[in-house]
Amino acid sequence: MSKIEVCFSPALYPYFENREAIVVVTDVLRASSAICTAFMNGVERIIPVRTLEEAKEWKAKGYKVAAERDGIVKDFADFGNSPFNFTPERVKFQNIVYSTTNGTQAVQLASSGYKVLIGAFLNLTALCDYAVESSRDVLVLCAGWKNKFNLEDTLFAGAMTDRLLKTGKFDTVCDSAIASSDLWRIAESDVIGYVDKAAQRHRLQKNGLDDVIEYCLTHDLTRIIPVLENDYLIKLEGFE
Amino acid sequence: MSKIEVCFSPALYPYFENREAIVVVTDVLRASSAICTAFMNGVERIIPVRTLEEAKEWKAKGYKVAAERDGIVKDFADFGNSPFNFTPERVKFQNIVYSTTNGTQAVQLASSGYKVLIGAFLNLTALCDYAVESSRDVLVLCAGWKNKFNLEDTLFAGAMTDRLLKTGKFDTVCDSAIASSDLWRIAESDVIGYVDKAAQRHRLQKNGLDDVIEYCLTHDLTRIIPVLENDYLIKLEGFE
């Protein structure tokens, strides 16, 4: 029996760290949804960087850079982190450098795990299938908002927990996993309505960036699973 | 309009810190329930200490000491942190030194707030009445389990959030507060059944300490609110 755990914030990661686990990093609104979209549209590699300084250095070396803070695209960047920015014209066969408020930091933190995968509703079923196939513990790391708990990442974690528990091949004694799946069951029948309560929805709305919410809550548009290899994300091979 | 926020772990406190807020520290199973019980049974002061070394120093000075780690009473202590230990015979008119796995650490952390109160189901209505009367922001700090999220503290936070929002004098944009109150509404009709899923319930059961769960989930046995003054807890005066 494998175990499923959920960590609500990068700041809590040290208490959940499990070097043998597959760590699924999620930042539903919007980084992990954007990363999945980039791979759907044929990106070659995504290079996640923590700081804007690093992003600028890559830019100076000639890379295309997606960078934002608090939902606002940085001046030097080619584009921001809306999934709609990662069009085939921009990303196909490209290496893209990516720096966001919460998501890319979480990816680097998770790198102590056995494998780091990028999770979103867009690739939920593929992730669950891979987790079952791997017979390993799974830890969902929610990127949150500046280290605070957030609803939308928790719902994703809950959906994944719920699915994995139902396979009978996973169990949990993790209170965050239990809470997430209970919240998912409340939200499931009207996820967009539920996410309407979330602070991030209001942040995006304020900045006119809430056009992506419905898209980011769509299930299973792809079987692609982005995976961290060395310092960059590529498409997980041998699984689709 | 005042705001209600919920912090799921002492490790997240820096992201929620609000020097103008009333901070309600909760550790339902069992420290905050035990502290309320001690005041119900006439304790004069409770001196919360972080480390077992400090607890030993107080013991050497002649104080009665309640101390445990991971639910197990320490050898040098007079008793552990079951609410049932804080009998009138032991605590009436006494100053008791108290050190626990999670609860007392959270109390000291919260001391940057405007006022630090001890919250449990045992004094829930009194706390809500006081919060409304004070017209101040409220932050519920869940002691959690070794910095992890836990269900029972979250349910208390949810019950308090739910009550305060219903007064129309509080609102929230805090995702943790929203999640807590949603979880509370799932659990409300059968809280003991719900807490049966919690990791702490299983920890207590393993150590034969689960006899207190029903008691700790009982509402409103007292109007007493323990409050931090300097380095010790006393009964909040002028309110009952």
Interface residues (C-beta under 8 A of the other chain):
Chain A: F8 S9 A11 L12 Y15 F16 W145 K146 N147 K148 F149 N150 L151 T154 V173 C174 D175 S176 I178 A179 D182 L183 I186 K197 A198 A199 Q200 H202
Chain B: F8 S9 A11 L12 Y15 F16 W145 K146 N147 K148 F149 N150 L151 T154 V173 C174 D175 S176 I178 A179 D182 L183 I186 K197 A198 A199 Q200 H202
